[in-house]
Amino acid sequence: QRTGTDTGTGWPQYRARGRGLLAAITLPSEQERNCFRQLLWDGGLATLPSWPRSVRFRPSLNVTPDEIDTALDILSTAFEKLEG
C-alpha cells in the first residue's frame, strides 16, 4: 500500500493511496472533489465518491494496460483543468 502527500504527478496537494487496483485520491474540499469527478466523467472515466473529500477508483479485474494508460491520461487532464 502506498500513501503519501504527493501523487507523483506534480500535484502535491492531493493525497493518493491504494492497493492493487483499488485506489483513491483525497482532494482539499468536497466541492473540489465534486468538480474533479465531473471532469473525470466528462473525460470518460467513471469514479465513486468517498466521504468526505475523496474519489475512489475500482476498475474491473480484467482491465488492460492500455485502459490503465487511458485512465491516467484522463486523470492528468482533469488535474490540469482543476488547477487551471
Phi, psi and chi 1 to 4 in degrees:
 res  aa     phi    psi   chi1   chi2   chi3   chi4
   1 GLN       -  135.4  179.9  176.9   -1.8      -
   2 ARG  -115.8  130.3  -66.4 -173.5   59.1  154.0
   3 THR  -134.1  159.8   61.4      -      -      -
   4 GLY   170.9 -174.6      -      -      -      -
   5 THR  -104.7   -1.6   56.9      -      -      -
   6 ASP  -127.2  125.2 -171.4  -15.5      -      -
   7 THR   -72.9   -7.2   60.0      -      -      -
   8 GLY    82.9    6.8      -      -      -      -
   9 THR  -115.9    8.7   58.1      -      -      -
  10 GLY    92.2    9.3      -      -      -      -
  11 TRP  -119.9   76.9  -64.5  -77.4      -      -
  12 PRO   -68.4  -13.9   24.7  -32.5      -      -
  13 GLN   -77.2   -6.6   65.8  -87.8   35.4      -
  14 TYR  -106.3  136.9  -52.8  110.6      -      -
  15 ARG  -101.8  116.6 -177.1  173.2  174.5  -93.7
  16 ALA  -104.5  143.3      -      -      -      -
  17 ARG  -152.3  160.1   59.6 -162.5  178.0  -77.6
  18 GLY   171.5  172.3      -      -      -      -
  19 ARG  -147.2  121.0 -178.7  178.6  -67.7  -93.6
  20 GLY    61.8 -129.6      -      -      -      -
  21 LEU   -84.3   -9.1  -68.8  175.7      -      -
  22 LEU   -88.7  121.0  -52.9  178.0      -      -
  23 ALA  -143.2  159.1      -      -      -      -
  24 ALA  -150.3  154.3      -      -      -      -
  25 ILE  -129.7  130.7  -62.4  173.5      -      -
  26 THR  -101.2  131.9  -60.5      -      -      -
  27 LEU  -105.9  166.3  -72.5   92.3      -      -
  28 PRO   -63.0  -28.0  -25.1   34.5      -      -
  29 SER  -148.7  163.6   69.5      -      -      -
  30 GLU   -64.6  -39.7 -176.7  177.2   -3.1      -
  31 GLN   -61.5  -44.4 -179.5 -179.9    2.4      -
  32 GLU   -65.8  -37.6 -165.3  166.5  -10.6      -
  33 ARG   -60.6  -45.7 -174.4  -94.7  -39.0 -102.1
  34 ASN   -63.6  -41.0  -66.7  -19.8      -      -
  35 CYS   -63.1  -44.3 -179.7      -      -      -
  36 PHE   -61.5  -43.6 -175.2   63.1      -      -
  37 ARG   -61.8  -39.1  -75.0 -166.9   68.0 -128.9
  38 GLN   -65.8  -41.2 -173.9   62.5   53.1      -
  39 LEU   -61.4  -41.4  -70.6  168.3      -      -
  40 LEU   -64.2  -44.5  -65.1  173.8      -      -
  41 TRP   -61.0  -45.1  179.0 -101.0      -      -
  42 ASP   -61.4  -30.3  -67.4  -14.5      -      -
  43 GLY   -82.6   -9.1      -      -      -      -
  44 GLY   104.8   13.7      -      -      -      -
  45 LEU  -116.1  116.8 -176.4   60.8      -      -
  46 ALA   -84.6  135.6      -      -      -      -
  47 THR  -134.7  172.6   61.6      -      -      -
  48 LEU  -118.9  140.6  -60.5  166.0      -      -
  49 PRO   -76.7  149.3   28.6  -33.1      -      -
  50 SER  -133.5  123.4 -179.0      -      -      -
  51 TRP   -60.4  140.5 -173.2   87.3      -      -
  52 PRO   -97.8  -17.7   34.3  -33.7      -      -
  53 ARG  -132.3   15.2  -50.8  175.2  -78.1  135.8
  54 SER  -108.5  159.6  -63.7      -      -      -
  55 VAL  -118.6  129.8  175.4      -      -      -
  56 ARG  -105.5  146.1  -66.6 -175.1  -67.0  162.8
  57 PHE  -120.6  127.3  -55.3   91.2      -      -
  58 ARG  -136.7   76.6  -57.0  -68.5 -173.0  -99.9
  59 PRO   -70.6  160.6   25.0  -31.3      -      -
  60 SER   -66.2  158.4   63.0      -      -      -
  61 LEU   -69.1  -18.4  -65.9  177.4      -      -
  62 ASN  -103.4   26.4   61.7  -13.5      -      -
  63 VAL   -62.2  141.8   65.4      -      -      -
  64 THR   -95.8  160.3   67.0      -      -      -
  65 PRO   -57.9  -36.2  -28.2   36.8      -      -
  66 ASP   -64.8  -38.2  -73.8  -19.5      -      -
  67 GLU   -67.1  -37.5  -69.9  168.6  -31.2      -
  68 ILE   -63.4  -44.3  -64.1  -70.8      -      -
  69 ASP   -60.7  -41.3  -72.2  -18.5      -      -
  70 THR   -62.7  -44.1  -61.8      -      -      -
  71 ALA   -61.4  -41.3      -      -      -      -
  72 LEU   -64.9  -37.2  -68.5  172.6      -      -
  73 ASP   -64.3  -42.4  -71.4  -18.7      -      -
  74 ILE   -63.7  -41.9  -66.3  168.3      -      -
  75 LEU   -60.7  -46.1  -80.6  164.6      -      -
  76 SER   -61.1  -44.2 -179.5      -      -      -
  77 THR   -62.7  -42.5  -61.0      -      -      -
  78 ALA   -64.6  -41.8      -      -      -      -
  79 PHE   -58.4  -45.6  -83.9  128.6      -      -
  80 GLU   -62.5  -41.7  -70.3  170.0    4.2      -
  81 LYS   -68.1  -37.4  -72.5  179.7  178.7  178.6
  82 LEU   -63.7  -38.9 -166.3   63.7      -      -
  83 GLU   -77.5  -25.1  -66.3  -67.2  -51.3      -
  84 GLY   -58.3      -      -      -      -      -
